[in-house]
Amino acid sequence: MTIKEIAQLAGVSSAAVSRYLNEGYVSEEKREKIKKVIETTGYRPSAQARMLRTKKACLVGVIVPKINSESISRVTAGISQVLSARGYQMLLAITDNYSKKELEYIDLFENYPVDGIILAGTVVSARHKKAFKEAKVPIVVVGQKVREVSCVYHDDYDAAKQMAQYAAKMSQKRLAYIGVSREDKAAGAARTDGFFAGLKAAGRTPDERLYREAKFTMESGYAQAMDLMKKESDIDIISCATDTIAAGAIEAIREYNNDHEANMKVTGFGDNRFLRAVTGGITTVHFAYKTSGIKSAELLLEMTEKAHTVPVQIKLGYEMIKGADQ
């Protein structure tokens, strides 16, 4: 269907339909007529024609490490909410936690082309920073603090520090921590450093023997928690860098308790709703993941539509959620 046919059905001029589609001025009476015809016929403007007319593809590339993650699903839900409301579509790319794929998708999206890119960042390497500086389109990183482009990130350090101080009050014995690679500046370095700082603030001396590094999986959380329990004694709390790792630690403790008498608690980060449902809730940190998606999409569209070039950093807060057994 063409603009001319829409105009004939609505009883208006083709120019009026064109102005309507381009958000120009149209009287309220004509606007309602055009809107009714478009809704009835299911008409959608040609993407190619729109791009030639507006110089915009109305497409945003979104790069995420995985899709079977509650935190990432919340982020993408927030992004999608904003893009849909503003007439943009989302092209989703999944890297399976391989940071090199992030660079490949940035290059792919730039040449597709898209109007901008949102990257749910994991590892920000020197190659990433170079790609950010040389980017042909605006980029917003969500979940990591960067200087080269705009970003929306969480207060991982202070959240981990508060968690450690709270855990130290609950702990009568030794307190272990399962972190992730420090190459991930947020979930890895910031949470680990914040946690150790919190222990010191609570009068505890961090013990490297009680630290393990896991991957972002339940299986890895299980393996590292089991290793801790087999090699170290008098642990009463295992704090984990993510709720997914915590879920694995909980399973390890249950299995370990079949052969030993142990009363250990687990804490996490992420406020995973499924884990909350099956456990009654562990002590964890709630980050506004959907809000971070909303803010990153709003920021990107502002950059693309108003040609803002100065990087903006937005830090979001957190809330510590006490477990059901607290």
Secondary structure in CASP SS format (residue, H / E / C, confidence):
PFRMAT SS
TARGET T0000
AUTHOR 0000-0000-0000
METHOD secondary structure of the structure
MODEL  1
M C 1.00
T C 1.00
I H 1.00
K H 1.00
E H 1.00
I H 1.00
A H 1.00
Q H 1.00
L H 1.00
A H 1.00
G C 1.00
V C 1.00
S C 1.00
S H 1.00
A H 1.00
A H 1.00
V H 1.00
S H 1.00
R H 1.00
Y H 1.00
L H 1.00
N C 1.00
E C 1.00
G C 1.00
Y C 1.00
V C 1.00
S C 1.00
E H 1.00
E H 1.00
K H 1.00
R H 1.00
E H 1.00
K H 1.00
I H 1.00
K H 1.00
K H 1.00
V H 1.00
I H 1.00
E H 1.00
T H 1.00
T H 1.00
G C 1.00
Y C 1.00
R C 1.00
P C 1.00
S C 1.00
A H 1.00
Q H 1.00
A H 1.00
R H 1.00
M H 1.00
L H 1.00
R H 1.00
T H 1.00
K C 1.00
K C 1.00
A C 1.00
C C 1.00
L E 1.00
V E 1.00
G E 1.00
V E 1.00
I E 1.00
V E 1.00
P C 1.00
K C 1.00
I C 1.00
N C 1.00
S C 1.00
E H 1.00
S H 1.00
I H 1.00
S H 1.00
R H 1.00
V H 1.00
T H 1.00
A H 1.00
G H 1.00
I H 1.00
S H 1.00
Q H 1.00
V H 1.00
L H 1.00
S H 1.00
A H 1.00
R C 1.00
G C 1.00
Y C 1.00
Q E 1.00
M E 1.00
L E 1.00
L E 1.00
A E 1.00
I E 1.00
T C 1.00
D C 1.00
N C 1.00
Y C 1.00
S H 1.00
K H 1.00
K H 1.00
E H 1.00
L H 1.00
E H 1.00
Y H 1.00
I H 1.00
D H 1.00
L H 1.00
F H 1.00
E H 1.00
N C 1.00
Y C 1.00
P C 1.00
V C 1.00
D C 1.00
G E 1.00
I E 1.00
I E 1.00
L E 1.00
A E 1.00
G C 1.00
T C 1.00
V E 1.00
V C 1.00
S C 1.00
A H 1.00
R H 1.00
H H 1.00
K H 1.00
K H 1.00
A H 1.00
F H 1.00
K H 1.00
E C 1.00
A C 1.00
K C 1.00
V C 1.00
P C 1.00
I E 1.00
V E 1.00
V E 1.00
V E 1.00
G C 1.00
Q C 1.00
K C 1.00
V C 1.00
R C 1.00
E C 1.00
V C 1.00
S E 1.00
C E 1.00
V E 1.00
Y E 1.00
H E 1.00
D C 1.00
D H 1.00
Y H 1.00
D H 1.00
A H 1.00
A H 1.00
K H 1.00
Q H 1.00
M H 1.00
A H 1.00
Q H 1.00
Y H 1.00
A H 1.00
A H 1.00
K H 1.00
M H 1.00
S C 1.00
Q C 1.00
K C 1.00
R E 1.00
L E 1.00
A E 1.00
Y E 1.00
I E 1.00
G E 1.00
V C 1.00
S C 1.00
R C 1.00
E C 1.00
D E 1.00
K H 1.00
A H 1.00
A H 1.00
G H 1.00
A H 1.00
A H 1.00
R H 1.00
T H 1.00
D H 1.00
G H 1.00
F H 1.00
F H 1.00
A H 1.00
G H 1.00
L H 1.00
K H 1.00
A H 1.00
A C 1.00
G C 1.00
R C 1.00
T C 1.00
P C 1.00
D C 1.00
E H 1.00
R H 1.00
L H 1.00
Y E 1.00
R E 1.00
E E 1.00
A C 1.00
K C 1.00
F C 1.00
T C 1.00
M H 1.00
E H 1.00
S H 1.00
G H 1.00
Y H 1.00
A H 1.00
Q H 1.00
A H 1.00
M H 1.00
D H 1.00
L H 1.00
M H 1.00
K H 1.00
K H 1.00
E C 1.00
S C 1.00
D C 1.00
I E 1.00
D E 1.00
I E 1.00
I E 1.00
S E 1.00
C E 1.00
A C 1.00
T C 1.00
D H 1.00
T H 1.00
I H 1.00
A H 1.00
A H 1.00
G H 1.00
A H 1.00
I H 1.00
E H 1.00
A H 1.00
I H 1.00
R H 1.00
E H 1.00
Y H 1.00
N C 1.00
N C 1.00
D C 1.00
H C 1.00
E C 1.00
A C 1.00
N C 1.00
M C 1.00
K E 1.00
V E 1.00
T E 1.00
G C 1.00
F C 1.00
G C 1.00
D C 1.00
N C 1.00
R H 1.00
F H 1.00
L H 1.00
R H 1.00
A H 1.00
V H 1.00
T H 1.00
G C 1.00
G C 1.00
I C 1.00
T E 1.00
T E 1.00
V E 1.00
H E 1.00
F E 1.00
A C 1.00
Y H 1.00
K H 1.00
T H 1.00
S H 1.00
G H 1.00
I H 1.00
K H 1.00
S H 1.00
A H 1.00
E H 1.00
L H 1.00
L H 1.00
L H 1.00
E H 1.00
M H 1.00
T H 1.00
E H 1.00
K H 1.00
A C 1.00
H C 1.00
T C 1.00
V C 1.00
P C 1.00
V C 1.00
Q E 1.00
I E 1.00
K E 1.00
L E 1.00
G C 1.00
Y E 1.00
E E 1.00
M E 1.00
I E 1.00
K C 1.00
G C 1.00
A C 1.00
D C 1.00
Q C 1.00
END
